[in-house]
Amino acid sequence: MSEQHFEINFRDDVTVELVKANASDSDVIWAARVSTAGENSLDDVNADPSRSEGLINYLARERHGSPFEHTSMTFFISAPIFVFREFMRHRIASYNEESGRYRELRPNFYVPSKERKLVQIGKAGSYTFIDGTDEQYQITVNAIKESCTLAYENYKKMLDAGVAREVARAVLPVGLYSSMYVTMNARALMNFLSLRTSREGSHFPSYPQREIEMVAEKMERYFAELMPLTHGAFEKSGRVAP
């Protein structure tokens, strides 16, 4: 098989798209009111949720979380593989990821932006990150590009020689971009956001890796648009998942 030409792409961003959603503040209301109203809670299915903002705040504050589970959001995400490995630690979502067994993986790789803090100060459990020097940034970018380019060249070399995709992919680094669909409910999403974003005012401070935080920030923007009262209650309760 003849060698194929390819162009390697380097990115410093992530893609998050809301594919579909069945999620609104009113879903929380009727799910909560069935406990006291029974079949009469059906009257709240299409009710104006703004009249029940106090109930949503109460549920979030007192951590009565199950009413928030009667929602669903599906996102398409494109990010480096190392982000997905962190993401999938959250076993409160459904995942389907692009497969390196069934398709030839595209040469898209992650490099940090100039704004990405590079230097860790302190030890495990008690550390912060600070900006790197221009020299450190250039060393980082050059090393990543050199390694990824060589890895993909070897990947293509194996494919061109007839080696199976599932074997050839072993040479590729975790900075390679993958894509997946992830579906979760509002309670699960708030749990994810509480751990994968860093915000002042959080009751339990979190220190996520910046790349997964980039994904979380984009997911949160969709969540805030879909369920503004629930998102507001999440903020008021110190970003603690109910």
N, C-alpha and C positions, 0 to 999 in steps of 0.2 A: 504494500500500500504506500502511495506517495505521501511525502510529508506535507502537511497543511500549514498554511500561513495563518497567523492569528495576531491580534492586537491586545495587549494586556492593559486593563483599565484599573486605575487606582482611585478610590473614593474615600471621602472623610465624613460621609453622611449616612443616614439610614432612611428607609422607606417604610411608612406606616399608612395604610389606607383602610378605612372602615368599609367593609364589603357589604354587610347587611346588619340590621339591628332590629330587635324587638325589645325595646327598653325605653321606659318613660317613668317619670315620677309617679304617675297614677297607678302603675303596676304595683308599686310598693304599698299604696293605700289600700286597694282591695285585698291584697294578700294579707295585710296586717289585720284588717277589720273582720275577716272571717272568724277570728277567735272570739269576738264578742257579738257579731251580728249574724253569723251563719249565712244562710242563703240571701239575706238582705244586703250582704256585702257586694252582691252582683250589681247593685245600684251605683256602686263606686267605680265600676270598670271604666266608664267614660267620663267620670266626673272631673271637674277642674281641680288639679292637684294643689294649686296655690292656696286653696281654702284649707288645706290640711298640712301646710308647711310645718306647723308645730308638731304634728304627729311624726313626720319624717325626722325632724330634729331630735325628738324624744327617742325614737328607735335607734338612731345612730349614737346618741349620747349614752344610752343605757345598754348598748350593744345587743339589741334584739335583732339579730342579723338575718334570720330566715326570710322575711318579706323581701329583702333585696335580691334574693336568689331567683325570683320569678321574672327574670329578664335575660336577654341574650345579646351578645355583641360578637361579631366575627371580624377579625382584622387580617389583612394581608401584610406581612412583614418581610422586608429584605434587609438583612444585617449580617455581619460577620458570624461565622460558626461559633466563635467563643461566646458571643452574646446569647445564641440559642442554647448553649449548654447551661448557662446561668438561668435563662428563662425557664427551661424545662425542669428546673428544681422545684418550680411551682406546680404541684400536682393537683391543682384546682382549675385546670383548663383542658381543653381537647386540642390536640396538635396533629397536623399533617404537614410534613416537610418534604421538600424537593429531595429526590433520591439520586445519589451518585452511582447506584447500580443500574438504573434504567435510563439515564440520560447523560450525555457528555456535559461535564460541568464547565460553565463559562469562566473566562479568565478575569473575574472581577475581584479585586483585593482591597482590603482596608489599609489606609494610612492615617495616622492622627492628624488633625488640623493643627495649625500653629497655636491655636488657643488651648489645646489639650495640655493639661498639667502633666509633666513627665517625671518629676522627681519625688520619691516617697521619703518622708521624714518621720522617724520613729519606728517602733517595732510593731509586730502583729498585735492587733487589738487596741493599739493606741498610736495612730499615725495620721498624718495629713499629707496632701500632695501640694507641691509648689511648681511654679513655672520652671522649665528647663532653659538652659542657655541656647543661643542660636546654634552653637556648635553641637550640643546634645540633640537638638531637634534635627539637624542635618544628618548626623550620624544615624539617628533612628530611621528617618525616611529612606536614606540610602540603603541601610541594611535590610529593611523590609522589602524594598523594591528589588534588590538584588536576589534575596532569598526566594521571593515569590516568583520572580521571572524564571529562575533556574528550576524551581519546583514544577512550574507549569510546562516548561520545555520538556522536562523528563516525563511528565504526565502524557503529553502529546506524543512523545517518542514511543512510549509503551503502547498507546492506542494505535499508532501507525504501524506498530509491529504485530498487531493483532491481539494484544493482551486485553483481557476483559476489563470493563470499566470498574467493576467492583474491586479489582486488584490494583489497577493503575491509580485509583484515587488515594491510595495509602500514602503517596508521596506529597499530597497537598497539605498546606498549613491551615490552622484554624482561623487565619485572617481572611480566608476565602469567603465570599458572600454566598449565603444560602437564602432560600425563601420558604415561607410557611404560612399556613392559615392557623390562627389560634382563636378559639371560641371560649368565652367565659361569661359569667353573670356579673352583676354589679358588685356583689359582695366579694367575689374572687378578685375582681379588678381593683377594688379598694385595698385589699390585702396586698396585692402586687405593688400598687402605687406607694403604700406606706413603707415598703421595704426598698423600693428601687428608685425613689426620688429623695433628694435632700432638700428640706424646706425649713425655714425658720418657723418656730411655733409648733413643730411636730412634738407630740407628747413623748414619743420614743424616737430620738434622732437616728437617722440612717445614713450610711456612708457608701452608697452604691458605686460600682465602677461606672465611669462616665458614659461608656458606650451603651450600656443597658439603660441608663438614665435617659439617654437621648430617645430611645424607643418609648420609654414610659411617659416622657413628657408629651410626645405626640399622641399617644393613646389617651392621656388625660384630657387633652383638648377636645377630642371627640366625646368623651364621657361627659364633660362639663356642658357641651352643647345639647346632648341627648337628655341628660337628667340634671338640670341646673340646681334644683332644690336638694337632691341627694348629694350632689357634689358640694354644695354649700354646707350641708350638714356634716359631711366628711371633714371639711376644713374646720368648722366650728368645734368639732370633737377632737381636735388635735391630730387629725389625719390618722386616727386609729380605726382599723377596719371593724365594723360592727359584727 
